């Protein structure tokens, strides 16, 4: 197995783990497919807007839903605890995307194409 194939396999395995651990959901997959139709897939550009819009960031979205519920209940302690959890989820998600970006860049640098999840 050459370097590109190894990197592509690592990329796919890592993407699968992000779905399995519920960091990403089907919305992210749909976004990826849409990006493929529009232009060459570049996860770095797309993810920046994805995080802002919480597209496909399943665990972060769940924390936002919980936070909103606490706000509607006017539950200050719940809001503060939820914000702390949201911050932790965001930090973990950001790190996971950085690893994904690094894999993508290594694949391209070695002359390969970034695989997509089907």
Biopython code that builds the backbone (N, CA, C, O; Angstrom):
import numpy as np
from Bio.PDB.StructureBuilder import StructureBuilder

atoms = [
    (1, "UNK", "N", (0.853, -1.175, 0.000)),
    (1, "UNK", "CA", (0.000, 0.000, 0.000)),
    (1, "UNK", "C", (0.901, 1.241, 0.000)),
    (1, "UNK", "O", (1.778, 1.379, 0.853)),
    (2, "UNK", "N", (0.677, 2.139, -0.960)),
    (2, "UNK", "CA", (1.517, 3.332, -1.017)),
    (2, "UNK", "C", (1.037, 4.397, -0.032)),
    (2, "UNK", "O", (0.009, 4.226, 0.622)),
    (3, "UNK", "N", (1.783, 5.491, 0.069)),
    (3, "UNK", "CA", (1.513, 6.536, 1.052)),
    (3, "UNK", "C", (0.118, 7.140, 0.857)),
    (3, "UNK", "O", (-0.610, 7.336, 1.831)),
    (4, "UNK", "N", (-0.255, 7.432, -0.374)),
    (4, "UNK", "CA", (-1.563, 8.049, -0.642)),
    (4, "UNK", "C", (-2.692, 7.117, -0.221)),
    (4, "UNK", "O", (-3.653, 7.550, 0.414)),
    (5, "UNK", "N", (-2.579, 5.857, -0.569)),
    (5, "UNK", "CA", (-3.615, 4.897, -0.193)),
    (5, "UNK", "C", (-3.725, 4.776, 1.325)),
    (5, "UNK", "O", (-4.826, 4.679, 1.867)),
    (6, "UNK", "N", (-2.599, 4.782, 1.996)),
    (6, "UNK", "CA", (-2.586, 4.709, 3.449)),
    (6, "UNK", "C", (-3.260, 5.939, 4.061)),
    (6, "UNK", "O", (-4.070, 5.816, 4.980)),
    (7, "UNK", "N", (-2.923, 7.122, 3.548)),
    (7, "UNK", "CA", (-3.533, 8.358, 4.038)),
    (7, "UNK", "C", (-5.038, 8.384, 3.759)),
    (7, "UNK", "O", (-5.824, 8.804, 4.608)),
    (8, "UNK", "N", (-5.429, 7.935, 2.575)),
    (8, "UNK", "CA", (-6.856, 7.896, 2.241)),
    (8, "UNK", "C", (-7.599, 6.943, 3.170)),
    (8, "UNK", "O", (-8.713, 7.243, 3.598)),
    (9, "UNK", "N", (-7.005, 5.812, 3.485)),
    (9, "UNK", "CA", (-7.619, 4.858, 4.403)),
    (9, "UNK", "C", (-7.745, 5.473, 5.797)),
    (9, "UNK", "O", (-8.770, 5.309, 6.458)),
    (10, "UNK", "N", (-6.699, 6.184, 6.245)),
    (10, "UNK", "CA", (-6.750, 6.862, 7.538)),
    (10, "UNK", "C", (-7.852, 7.918, 7.548)),
    (10, "UNK", "O", (-8.575, 8.066, 8.534)),
    (11, "UNK", "N", (-7.971, 8.645, 6.450)),
    (11, "UNK", "CA", (-8.994, 9.684, 6.338)),
    (11, "UNK", "C", (-10.391, 9.079, 6.464)),
    (11, "UNK", "O", (-11.221, 9.573, 7.227)),
    (12, "UNK", "N", (-10.641, 8.021, 5.720)),
    (12, "UNK", "CA", (-11.954, 7.369, 5.756)),
    (12, "UNK", "C", (-12.236, 6.806, 7.151)),
    (12, "UNK", "O", (-13.331, 6.976, 7.686)),
    (13, "UNK", "N", (-11.257, 6.148, 7.723)),
    (13, "UNK", "CA", (-11.436, 5.597, 9.073)),
    (13, "UNK", "C", (-11.718, 6.700, 10.086)),
    (13, "UNK", "O", (-12.560, 6.539, 10.969)),
    (14, "UNK", "N", (-11.021, 7.808, 9.955)),
    (14, "UNK", "CA", (-11.224, 8.916, 10.885)),
    (14, "UNK", "C", (-12.614, 9.534, 10.708)),
    (14, "UNK", "O", (-13.288, 9.851, 11.688)),
    (15, "UNK", "N", (-13.035, 9.701, 9.454)),
    (15, "UNK", "CA", (-14.383, 10.226, 9.195)),
    (15, "UNK", "C", (-15.432, 9.299, 9.793)),
    (15, "UNK", "O", (-16.392, 9.763, 10.408)),
    (16, "UNK", "N", (-15.258, 8.001, 9.620)),
    (16, "UNK", "CA", (-16.203, 7.037, 10.187)),
    (16, "UNK", "C", (-16.268, 7.174, 11.701)),
    (16, "UNK", "O", (-17.346, 7.092, 12.290)),
    (17, "UNK", "N", (-15.112, 7.382, 12.334)),
    (17, "UNK", "CA", (-15.106, 7.529, 13.794)),
    (17, "UNK", "C", (-15.841, 8.805, 14.215)),
    (17, "UNK", "O", (-16.496, 8.822, 15.257)),
    (18, "UNK", "N", (-15.738, 9.870, 13.419)),
    (18, "UNK", "CA", (-16.455, 11.110, 13.748)),
    (18, "UNK", "C", (-17.967, 10.903, 13.681)),
    (18, "UNK", "O", (-18.709, 11.453, 14.495)),
    (19, "UNK", "N", (-18.416, 10.120, 12.723)),
    (19, "UNK", "CA", (-19.847, 9.799, 12.643)),
    (19, "UNK", "C", (-20.252, 8.864, 13.788)),
    (19, "UNK", "O", (-21.278, 9.074, 14.434)),
    (20, "UNK", "N", (-19.455, 7.854, 14.025)),
    (20, "UNK", "CA", (-19.757, 6.873, 15.069)),
    (20, "UNK", "C", (-19.820, 7.526, 16.455)),
    (20, "UNK", "O", (-20.652, 7.152, 17.282)),
    (21, "UNK", "N", (-18.940, 8.499, 16.703)),
    (21, "UNK", "CA", (-18.900, 9.195, 17.988)),
    (21, "UNK", "C", (-19.876, 10.381, 18.040)),
    (21, "UNK", "O", (-19.908, 11.127, 19.018)),
    (22, "UNK", "N", (-20.659, 10.538, 16.986)),
    (22, "UNK", "CA", (-21.693, 11.580, 16.884)),
    (22, "UNK", "C", (-21.132, 13.001, 16.879)),
    (22, "UNK", "O", (-21.796, 13.937, 17.325)),
    (23, "UNK", "N", (-19.911, 13.158, 16.375)),
    (23, "UNK", "CA", (-19.405, 14.516, 16.175)),
    (23, "UNK", "C", (-19.964, 15.080, 14.878)),
    (23, "UNK", "O", (-20.168, 16.288, 14.755)),
    (24, "UNK", "N", (-20.210, 14.202, 13.912)),
    (24, "UNK", "CA", (-20.819, 14.600, 12.656)),
    (24, "UNK", "C", (-22.095, 13.803, 12.455)),
    (24, "UNK", "O", (-22.275, 12.724, 13.020)),
    (25, "UNK", "N", (-22.981, 14.365, 11.632)),
    (25, "UNK", "CA", (-24.203, 13.645, 11.303)),
    (25, "UNK", "C", (-24.454, 13.720, 9.806)),
    (25, "UNK", "O", (-23.599, 14.189, 9.055)),
    (26, "UNK", "N", (-25.607, 13.268, 9.374)),
    (26, "UNK", "CA", (-25.908, 13.187, 7.951)),
    (26, "UNK", "C", (-25.910, 14.552, 7.276)),
    (26, "UNK", "O", (-25.640, 14.642, 6.078)),
    (27, "UNK", "N", (-26.208, 15.614, 8.014)),
    (27, "UNK", "CA", (-26.179, 16.951, 7.414)),
    (27, "UNK", "C", (-24.782, 17.291, 6.908)),
    (27, "UNK", "O", (-24.637, 17.930, 5.866)),
    (28, "UNK", "N", (-23.764, 16.872, 7.633)),
    (28, "UNK", "CA", (-22.396, 17.115, 7.183)),
    (28, "UNK", "C", (-22.129, 16.364, 5.890)),
    (28, "UNK", "O", (-21.500, 16.898, 4.977)),
    (29, "UNK", "N", (-22.602, 15.125, 5.809)),
    (29, "UNK", "CA", (-22.454, 14.325, 4.605)),
    (29, "UNK", "C", (-23.159, 14.990, 3.422)),
    (29, "UNK", "O", (-22.623, 15.018, 2.314)),
    (30, "UNK", "N", (-24.348, 15.518, 3.654)),
    (30, "UNK", "CA", (-25.082, 16.219, 2.599)),
    (30, "UNK", "C", (-24.330, 17.463, 2.150)),
    (30, "UNK", "O", (-24.290, 17.778, 0.960)),
    (31, "UNK", "N", (-23.740, 18.161, 3.093)),
    (31, "UNK", "CA", (-22.956, 19.351, 2.778)),
    (31, "UNK", "C", (-21.752, 18.984, 1.919)),
    (31, "UNK", "O", (-21.413, 19.694, 0.973)),
    (32, "UNK", "N", (-21.112, 17.871, 2.257)),
    (32, "UNK", "CA", (-19.970, 17.399, 1.486)),
    (32, "UNK", "C", (-20.391, 17.076, 0.051)),
    (32, "UNK", "O", (-19.702, 17.449, -0.898)),
    (33, "UNK", "N", (-21.514, 16.388, -0.105)),
    (33, "UNK", "CA", (-21.991, 16.046, -1.452)),
    (33, "UNK", "C", (-22.343, 17.296, -2.248)),
    (33, "UNK", "O", (-22.063, 17.373, -3.444)),
    (34, "UNK", "N", (-22.956, 18.275, -1.587)),
    (34, "UNK", "CA", (-23.286, 19.528, -2.247)),
    (34, "UNK", "C", (-22.015, 20.237, -2.708)),
    (34, "UNK", "O", (-21.959, 20.767, -3.817)),
    (35, "UNK", "N", (-21.014, 20.241, -1.863)),
    (35, "UNK", "CA", (-19.743, 20.879, -2.216)),
    (35, "UNK", "C", (-19.106, 20.184, -3.411)),
    (35, "UNK", "O", (-18.515, 20.844, -4.266)),
    (36, "UNK", "N", (-19.219, 18.855, -3.479)),
    (36, "UNK", "CA", (-18.674, 18.110, -4.607)),
    (36, "UNK", "C", (-19.348, 18.525, -5.912)),
    (36, "UNK", "O", (-18.703, 18.594, -6.958)),
    (37, "UNK", "N", (-20.638, 18.798, -5.843)),
    (37, "UNK", "CA", (-21.365, 19.202, -7.040)),
    (37, "UNK", "C", (-20.969, 20.602, -7.489)),
    (37, "UNK", "O", (-20.919, 20.885, -8.687)),
    (38, "UNK", "N", (-20.687, 21.475, -6.529)),
    (38, "UNK", "CA", (-20.386, 22.874, -6.843)),
    (38, "UNK", "C", (-18.939, 23.041, -7.299)),
    (38, "UNK", "O", (-18.674, 23.676, -8.321)),
    (39, "UNK", "N", (-18.027, 22.482, -6.557)),
    (39, "UNK", "CA", (-16.603, 22.659, -6.832)),
    (39, "UNK", "C", (-15.834, 21.518, -6.191)),
    (39, "UNK", "O", (-16.415, 20.688, -5.492)),
    (40, "UNK", "N", (-14.555, 21.476, -6.421)),
    (40, "UNK", "CA", (-13.711, 20.449, -5.793)),
    (40, "UNK", "C", (-13.833, 20.568, -4.283)),
    (40, "UNK", "O", (-13.764, 21.668, -3.736)),
    (41, "UNK", "N", (-14.012, 19.457, -3.617)),
    (41, "UNK", "CA", (-14.207, 19.408, -2.162)),
    (41, "UNK", "C", (-12.987, 19.963, -1.446)),
    (41, "UNK", "O", (-11.880, 19.447, -1.594)),
    (42, "UNK", "N", (-13.198, 21.016, -0.671)),
    (42, "UNK", "CA", (-12.137, 21.557, 0.172)),
    (42, "UNK", "C", (-12.698, 21.702, 1.575)),
    (42, "UNK", "O", (-13.371, 22.685, 1.884)),
    (43, "UNK", "N", (-12.426, 20.746, 2.405)),
    (43, "UNK", "CA", (-13.025, 20.695, 3.737)),
    (43, "UNK", "C", (-12.669, 21.915, 4.575)),
    (43, "UNK", "O", (-13.476, 22.347, 5.399)),
    (44, "UNK", "N", (-11.482, 22.480, 4.385)),
    (44, "UNK", "CA", (-11.076, 23.630, 5.190)),
    (44, "UNK", "C", (-12.037, 24.806, 5.034)),
    (44, "UNK", "O", (-12.461, 25.396, 6.028)),
    (45, "UNK", "N", (-12.380, 25.147, 3.808)),
    (45, "UNK", "CA", (-13.270, 26.279, 3.568)),
    (45, "UNK", "C", (-14.690, 25.984, 4.036)),
    (45, "UNK", "O", (-15.354, 26.840, 4.620)),
    (46, "UNK", "N", (-15.141, 24.775, 3.776)),
    (46, "UNK", "CA", (-16.512, 24.415, 4.085)),
    (46, "UNK", "C", (-16.770, 24.281, 5.580)),
    (46, "UNK", "O", (-17.828, 24.678, 6.069)),
    (47, "UNK", "N", (-15.825, 23.734, 6.290)),
    (47, "UNK", "CA", (-16.025, 23.502, 7.711)),
    (47, "UNK", "C", (-16.093, 24.810, 8.481)),
    (47, "UNK", "O", (-16.816, 24.908, 9.473)),
    (48, "UNK", "N", (-15.350, 25.815, 8.037)),
    (48, "UNK", "CA", (-15.400, 27.104, 8.726)),
    (48, "UNK", "C", (-16.836, 27.607, 8.797)),
    (48, "UNK", "O", (-17.282, 28.054, 9.853)),
    (49, "UNK", "N", (-17.567, 27.538, 7.678)),
    (49, "UNK", "CA", (-18.972, 27.969, 7.714)),
    (49, "UNK", "C", (-19.846, 26.932, 8.379)),
    (49, "UNK", "O", (-20.861, 27.274, 8.985)),
    (50, "UNK", "N", (-19.464, 25.647, 8.277)),
    (50, "UNK", "CA", (-20.264, 24.595, 8.891)),
    (50, "UNK", "C", (-20.322, 24.754, 10.395)),
    (50, "UNK", "O", (-21.386, 24.605, 10.997)),
    (51, "UNK", "N", (-19.191, 25.053, 11.005)),
    (51, "UNK", "CA", (-19.170, 25.213, 12.455)),
    (51, "UNK", "C", (-20.013, 26.418, 12.849)),
    (51, "UNK", "O", (-20.777, 26.362, 13.813)),
    (52, "UNK", "N", (-19.871, 27.498, 12.105)),
    (52, "UNK", "CA", (-20.655, 28.688, 12.432)),
    (52, "UNK", "C", (-22.148, 28.395, 12.360)),
    (52, "UNK", "O", (-22.915, 28.876, 13.194)),
    (53, "UNK", "N", (-22.559, 27.621, 11.382)),
    (53, "UNK", "CA", (-23.978, 27.303, 11.200)),
    (53, "UNK", "C", (-24.368, 26.001, 11.881)),
    (53, "UNK", "O", (-25.534, 25.606, 11.855)),
    (54, "UNK", "N", (-23.404, 25.342, 12.483)),
    (54, "UNK", "CA", (-23.610, 24.058, 13.158)),
    (54, "UNK", "C", (-24.173, 22.990, 12.233)),
    (54, "UNK", "O", (-24.936, 22.121, 12.654)),
    (55, "UNK", "N", (-23.786, 23.070, 10.975)),
    (55, "UNK", "CA", (-24.250, 22.084, 10.009)),
    (55, "UNK", "C", (-23.461, 20.800, 10.195)),
    (55, "UNK", "O", (-22.261, 20.749, 9.925)),
    (56, "UNK", "N", (-24.130, 19.788, 10.649)),
    (56, "UNK", "CA", (-23.501, 18.491, 10.784)),
    (56, "UNK", "C", (-22.698, 18.283, 12.050)),
    (56, "UNK", "O", (-22.191, 17.185, 12.279)),
    (57, "UNK", "N", (-22.567, 19.299, 12.874)),
    (57, "UNK", "CA", (-21.824, 19.156, 14.128)),
    (57, "UNK", "C", (-22.802, 18.699, 15.202)),
    (57, "UNK", "O", (-23.253, 19.490, 16.030)),
    (58, "UNK", "N", (-23.113, 17.438, 15.174)),
    (58, "UNK", "CA", (-24.199, 16.844, 15.945)),
    (58, "UNK", "C", (-24.117, 17.122, 17.447)),
    (58, "UNK", "O", (-25.095, 17.567, 18.047)),
    (59, "UNK", "N", (-22.975, 16.866, 18.049)),
    (59, "UNK", "CA", (-22.858, 17.026, 19.497)),
    (59, "UNK", "C", (-22.934, 18.500, 19.901)),
    (59, "UNK", "O", (-23.510, 18.828, 20.938)),
    (60, "UNK", "N", (-22.365, 19.375, 19.102)),
    (60, "UNK", "CA", (-22.440, 20.807, 19.398)),
    (60, "UNK", "C", (-23.887, 21.281, 19.251)),
    (60, "UNK", "O", (-24.379, 22.063, 20.065)),
    (61, "UNK", "N", (-24.561, 20.801, 18.206)),
    (61, "UNK", "CA", (-25.975, 21.159, 18.024)),
    (61, "UNK", "C", (-26.814, 20.723, 19.210)),
    (61, "UNK", "O", (-27.672, 21.474, 19.674)),
    (62, "UNK", "N", (-26.577, 19.523, 19.703)),
    (62, "UNK", "CA", (-27.343, 19.035, 20.855)),
    (62, "UNK", "C", (-27.161, 19.930, 22.067)),
    (62, "UNK", "O", (-28.120, 20.206, 22.788)),
    (63, "UNK", "N", (-25.939, 20.384, 22.294)),
    (63, "UNK", "CA", (-25.697, 21.288, 23.419)),
    (63, "UNK", "C", (-26.421, 22.617, 23.227)),
    (63, "UNK", "O", (-26.913, 23.199, 24.194)),
    (64, "UNK", "N", (-26.490, 23.097, 21.997)),
    (64, "UNK", "CA", (-27.208, 24.345, 21.716)),
    (64, "UNK", "C", (-28.704, 24.191, 21.991)),
    (64, "UNK", "O", (-29.344, 25.106, 22.510)),
    (65, "UNK", "N", (-29.248, 23.042, 21.643)),
    (65, "UNK", "CA", (-30.665, 22.769, 21.909)),
    (65, "UNK", "C", (-30.918, 22.755, 23.415)),
    (65, "UNK", "O", (-31.896, 23.331, 23.892)),
    (66, "UNK", "N", (-30.034, 22.097, 24.157)),
    (66, "UNK", "CA", (-30.165, 22.076, 25.618)),
    (66, "UNK", "C", (-30.066, 23.481, 26.200)),
    (66, "UNK", "O", (-30.829, 23.850, 27.092)),
    (67, "UNK", "N", (-29.123, 24.254, 25.687)),
    (67, "UNK", "CA", (-28.938, 25.620, 26.180)),
    (67, "UNK", "C", (-30.201, 26.455, 25.958)),
    (67, "UNK", "O", (-30.635, 27.193, 26.843)),
    (68, "UNK", "N", (-30.773, 26.326, 24.782)),
    (68, "UNK", "CA", (-31.992, 27.073, 24.474)),
    (68, "UNK", "C", (-33.119, 26.699, 25.442)),
    (68, "UNK", "O", (-33.853, 27.565, 25.917)),
    (69, "UNK", "N", (-33.243, 25.410, 25.723)),
    (69, "UNK", "CA", (-34.280, 24.952, 26.652)),
    (69, "UNK", "C", (-34.062, 25.551, 28.036)),
    (69, "UNK", "O", (-35.014, 25.997, 28.675)),
    (70, "UNK", "N", (-32.825, 25.565, 28.499)),
    (70, "UNK", "CA", (-32.529, 26.170, 29.801)),
    (70, "UNK", "C", (-32.843, 27.672, 29.792)),
    (70, "UNK", "O", (-33.339, 28.212, 30.781)),
    (71, "UNK", "N", (-32.558, 28.330, 28.691)),
    (71, "UNK", "CA", (-32.862, 29.769, 28.581)),
    (71, "UNK", "C", (-34.370, 30.007, 28.663)),
    (71, "UNK", "O", (-34.826, 30.910, 29.365)),
    (72, "UNK", "N", (-35.131, 29.197, 27.947)),
    (72, "UNK", "CA", (-36.581, 29.346, 27.957)),
    (72, "UNK", "C", (-37.159, 29.091, 29.346)),
    (72, "UNK", "O", (-38.169, 29.682, 29.728)),
    (73, "UNK", "N", (-36.504, 28.200, 30.098)),
    (73, "UNK", "CA", (-36.928, 27.911, 31.472)),
    (73, "UNK", "C", (-36.410, 28.958, 32.464)),
    (73, "UNK", "O", (-36.763, 28.946, 33.643)),
    (74, "UNK", "N", (-35.556, 29.873, 31.951)),
    (74, "UNK", "CA", (-34.895, 30.872, 32.795)),
    (74, "UNK", "C", (-34.091, 30.197, 33.915)),
    (74, "UNK", "O", (-34.061, 30.665, 35.053)),
    (75, "UNK", "N", (-33.454, 29.103, 33.560)),
    (75, "UNK", "CA", (-32.651, 28.306, 34.483)),
    (75, "UNK", "C", (-31.186, 28.724, 34.337)),
    (75, "UNK", "O", (-30.458, 28.210, 33.489)),
    (76, "UNK", "N", (-30.779, 29.664, 35.180)),
    (76, "UNK", "CA", (-29.428, 30.232, 35.096)),
    (76, "UNK", "C", (-28.354, 29.164, 35.291)),
    (76, "UNK", "O", (-27.408, 29.093, 34.507)),
    (77, "UNK", "N", (-28.488, 28.340, 36.316)),
    (77, "UNK", "CA", (-27.487, 27.303, 36.583)),
    (77, "UNK", "C", (-27.395, 26.318, 35.422)),
    (77, "UNK", "O", (-26.302, 25.906, 35.035)),
    (78, "UNK", "N", (-28.541, 25.943, 34.872)),
    (78, "UNK", "CA", (-28.553, 25.052, 33.717)),
    (78, "UNK", "C", (-27.864, 25.682, 32.524)),
    (78, "UNK", "O", (-27.111, 25.018, 31.811)),
    (79, "UNK", "N", (-28.123, 26.978, 32.302)),
    (79, "UNK", "CA", (-27.482, 27.696, 31.193)),
    (79, "UNK", "C", (-25.970, 27.709, 31.351)),
    (79, "UNK", "O", (-25.236, 27.432, 30.402)),
    (80, "UNK", "N", (-25.511, 28.030, 32.548)),
    (80, "UNK", "CA", (-24.064, 28.102, 32.783)),
    (80, "UNK", "C", (-23.401, 26.740, 32.620)),
    (80, "UNK", "O", (-22.335, 26.636, 32.012)),
    (81, "UNK", "N", (-24.017, 25.708, 33.154)),
    (81, "UNK", "CA", (-23.459, 24.357, 33.007)),
    (81, "UNK", "C", (-23.447, 23.935, 31.541)),
    (81, "UNK", "O", (-22.485, 23.337, 31.059)),
    (82, "UNK", "N", (-24.516, 24.252, 30.854)),
    (82, "UNK", "CA", (-24.624, 23.889, 29.442)),
    (82, "UNK", "C", (-23.591, 24.645, 28.602)),
    (82, "UNK", "O", (-22.996, 24.074, 27.689)),
    (83, "UNK", "N", (-23.383, 25.913, 28.907)),
    (83, "UNK", "CA", (-22.374, 26.685, 28.182)),
    (83, "UNK", "C", (-20.982, 26.105, 28.377)),
    (83, "UNK", "O", (-20.172, 26.074, 27.450)),
    (84, "UNK", "N", (-20.716, 25.650, 29.588)),
    (84, "UNK", "CA", (-19.424, 25.037, 29.856)),
    (84, "UNK", "C", (-19.269, 23.745, 29.042)),
    (84, "UNK", "O", (-18.211, 23.495, 28.465)),
    (85, "UNK", "N", (-20.317, 22.939, 29.001)),
    (85, "UNK", "CA", (-20.285, 21.717, 28.198)),
    (85, "UNK", "C", (-20.171, 22.033, 26.713)),
    (85, "UNK", "O", (-19.466, 21.341, 25.979)),
    (86, "UNK", "N", (-20.865, 23.080, 26.271)),
    (86, "UNK", "CA", (-20.803, 23.498, 24.873)),
    (86, "UNK", "C", (-19.385, 23.912, 24.498)),
    (86, "UNK", "O", (-18.892, 23.566, 23.425)),
    (87, "UNK", "N", (-18.746, 24.641, 25.373)),
    (87, "UNK", "CA", (-17.370, 25.053, 25.120)),
    (87, "UNK", "C", (-16.454, 23.829, 24.994)),
    (87, "UNK", "O", (-15.595, 23.781, 24.113)),
    (88, "UNK", "N", (-16.639, 22.852, 25.867)),
    (88, "UNK", "CA", (-15.826, 21.638, 25.809)),
    (88, "UNK", "C", (-16.064, 20.880, 24.507)),
    (88, "UNK", "O", (-15.114, 20.419, 23.874)),
    (89, "UNK", "N", (-17.327, 20.750, 24.107)),
    (89, "UNK", "CA", (-17.652, 20.059, 22.852)),
    (89, "UNK", "C", (-17.037, 20.787, 21.655)),
    (89, "UNK", "O", (-16.531, 20.159, 20.724)),
    (90, "UNK", "N", (-17.088, 22.115, 21.696)),
    (90, "UNK", "CA", (-16.524, 22.903, 20.597)),
    (90, "UNK", "C", (-15.014, 22.697, 20.499)),
    (90, "UNK", "O", (-14.480, 22.533, 19.402)),
    (91, "UNK", "N", (-14.329, 22.704, 21.633)),
    (91, "UNK", "CA", (-12.881, 22.519, 21.641)),
    (91, "UNK", "C", (-12.517, 21.143, 21.079)),
    (91, "UNK", "O", (-11.587, 21.019, 20.281)),
    (92, "UNK", "N", (-13.250, 20.116, 21.496)),
    (92, "UNK", "CA", (-12.993, 18.763, 21.002)),
    (92, "UNK", "C", (-13.264, 18.694, 19.501)),
    (92, "UNK", "O", (-12.466, 18.131, 18.752)),
    (93, "UNK", "N", (-14.386, 19.262, 19.061)),
    (93, "UNK", "CA", (-14.729, 19.246, 17.636)),
    (93, "UNK", "C", (-13.676, 19.978, 16.810)),
    (93, "UNK", "O", (-13.273, 19.505, 15.747)),
    (94, "UNK", "N", (-13.237, 21.121, 17.299)),
    (94, "UNK", "CA", (-12.219, 21.895, 16.589)),
    (94, "UNK", "C", (-10.943, 21.076, 16.423)),
    (94, "UNK", "O", (-10.349, 21.068, 15.345)),
    (95, "UNK", "N", (-10.522, 20.392, 17.477)),
    (95, "UNK", "CA", (-9.318, 19.559, 17.408)),
    (95, "UNK", "C", (-9.500, 18.416, 16.413)),
    (95, "UNK", "O", (-8.584, 18.090, 15.659)),
    (96, "UNK", "N", (-10.675, 17.816, 16.417)),
    (96, "UNK", "CA", (-10.940, 16.719, 15.487)),
    (96, "UNK", "C", (-10.911, 17.204, 14.040)),
    (96, "UNK", "O", (-10.415, 16.501, 13.159)),
    (97, "UNK", "N", (-11.443, 18.406, 13.791)),
    (97, "UNK", "CA", (-11.391, 18.965, 12.441)),
    (97, "UNK", "C", (-9.958, 19.309, 12.045)),
    (97, "UNK", "O", (-9.588, 19.148, 10.882)),
    (98, "UNK", "N", (-9.160, 19.771, 12.976)),
    (98, "UNK", "CA", (-7.762, 20.067, 12.664)),
    (98, "UNK", "C", (-7.040, 18.803, 12.214)),
    (98, "UNK", "O", (-6.238, 18.843, 11.280)),
    (99, "UNK", "N", (-7.319, 17.692, 12.870)),
    (99, "UNK", "CA", (-6.721, 16.418, 12.465)),
    (99, "UNK", "C", (-7.208, 16.032, 11.073)),
    (99, "UNK", "O", (-6.427, 15.573, 10.239)),
    (100, "UNK", "N", (-8.493, 16.219, 10.829)),
    (100, "UNK", "CA", (-9.065, 15.918, 9.517)),
    (100, "UNK", "C", (-8.424, 16.783, 8.432)),
    (100, "UNK", "O", (-8.101, 16.286, 7.354)),
    (101, "UNK", "N", (-8.238, 18.081, 8.713)),
    (101, "UNK", "CA", (-7.600, 18.996, 7.760)),
    (101, "UNK", "C", (-6.177, 18.542, 7.450)),
    (101, "UNK", "O", (-5.737, 18.556, 6.300)),
    (102, "UNK", "N", (-5.477, 18.143, 8.492)),
    (102, "UNK", "CA", (-4.098, 17.701, 8.322)),
    (102, "UNK", "C", (-4.031, 16.472, 7.419)),
    (102, "UNK", "O", (-3.176, 16.396, 6.537)),
    (103, "UNK", "N", (-4.920, 15.519, 7.635)),
    (103, "UNK", "CA", (-4.969, 14.335, 6.771)),
    (103, "UNK", "C", (-5.276, 14.729, 5.334)),
    (103, "UNK", "O", (-4.652, 14.232, 4.396)),
    (104, "UNK", "N", (-6.246, 15.629, 5.167)),
    (104, "UNK", "CA", (-6.606, 16.078, 3.823)),
    (104, "UNK", "C", (-5.414, 16.721, 3.123)),
    (104, "UNK", "O", (-5.145, 16.432, 1.957)),
    (105, "UNK", "N", (-4.709, 17.584, 3.825)),
    (105, "UNK", "CA", (-3.554, 18.264, 3.238)),
    (105, "UNK", "C", (-2.452, 17.279, 2.871)),
    (105, "UNK", "O", (-1.805, 17.435, 1.835)),
    (106, "UNK", "N", (-2.231, 16.273, 3.701)),
    (106, "UNK", "CA", (-1.210, 15.266, 3.407)),
    (106, "UNK", "C", (-1.570, 14.455, 2.169)),
    (106, "UNK", "O", (-0.700, 14.125, 1.363)),
    (107, "UNK", "N", (-2.837, 14.137, 2.021)),
    (107, "UNK", "CA", (-3.285, 13.382, 0.838)),
    (107, "UNK", "C", (-3.008, 14.189, -0.424)),
    (107, "UNK", "O", (-2.434, 13.678, -1.386)),
    (108, "UNK", "N", (-3.420, 15.446, -0.411)),
    (108, "UNK", "CA", (-3.243, 16.311, -1.585)),
    (108, "UNK", "C", (-1.754, 16.546, -1.855)),
    (108, "UNK", "O", (-1.311, 16.506, -3.003)),
    (109, "UNK", "N", (-0.994, 16.788, -0.796)),
    (109, "UNK", "CA", (0.452, 17.030, -0.929)),
    (109, "UNK", "C", (1.164, 15.847, -1.582)),
    (109, "UNK", "O", (2.151, 16.023, -2.296)),
    (110, "UNK", "N", (0.658, 14.651, -1.332)),
    (110, "UNK", "CA", (1.262, 13.447, -1.903)),
    (110, "UNK", "C", (0.645, 13.046, -3.240)),
    (110, "UNK", "O", (0.888, 11.948, -3.741)),
    (111, "UNK", "N", (-0.162, 13.954, -3.817)),
    (111, "UNK", "CA", (-0.682, 13.723, -5.154)),
    (111, "UNK", "C", (-1.987, 12.952, -5.216)),
    (111, "UNK", "O", (-2.401, 12.530, -6.296)),
    (112, "UNK", "N", (-2.639, 12.760, -4.089)),
    (112, "UNK", "CA", (-3.887, 12.003, -4.072)),
    (112, "UNK", "C", (-5.108, 12.921, -4.053)),
    (112, "UNK", "O", (-4.991, 14.145, -3.996)),
    (113, "UNK", "N", (-6.261, 12.302, -4.102)),
    (113, "UNK", "CA", (-7.520, 13.034, -3.965)),
    (113, "UNK", "C", (-8.178, 12.619, -2.667)),
    (113, "UNK", "O", (-8.069, 11.471, -2.236)),
    (114, "UNK", "N", (-8.856, 13.556, -2.057)),
    (114, "UNK", "CA", (-9.498, 13.300, -0.782)),
    (114, "UNK", "C", (-10.750, 12.458, -1.012)),
    (114, "UNK", "O", (-11.624, 12.852, -1.784)),
    (115, "UNK", "N", (-10.845, 11.312, -0.356)),
    (115, "UNK", "CA", (-12.025, 10.464, -0.548)),
    (115, "UNK", "C", (-13.256, 11.073, 0.109)),
    (115, "UNK", "O", (-13.160, 11.871, 1.041)),
    (116, "UNK", "N", (-14.403, 10.677, -0.399)),
    (116, "UNK", "CA", (-15.675, 11.136, 0.193)),
    (116, "UNK", "C", (-16.372, 9.948, 0.838)),
    (116, "UNK", "O", (-16.121, 8.789, 0.506)),
    (117, "UNK", "N", (-17.245, 10.275, 1.761)),
    (117, "UNK", "CA", (-18.036, 9.238, 2.428)),
    (117, "UNK", "C", (-19.318, 9.035, 1.635)),
    (117, "UNK", "O", (-20.057, 9.987, 1.386)),
    (118, "UNK", "N", (-19.577, 7.815, 1.246)),
    (118, "UNK", "CA", (-20.825, 7.517, 0.515)),
    (118, "UNK", "C", (-21.793, 6.797, 1.375)),
    (118, "UNK", "O", (-22.892, 6.468, 0.927)),
]
sb = StructureBuilder()
sb.init_structure("model")
sb.init_model(0)
sb.init_chain("A")
sb.init_seg("    ")
for serial, (resi, resn, name, xyz) in enumerate(atoms, 1):
    if name == "N":
        sb.init_residue(resn, " ", resi, " ")
    sb.init_atom(name, np.array(xyz, "f"), 0.0, 1.0, " ", f" {name:<3s}", serial, name[0])
structure = sb.get_structure()
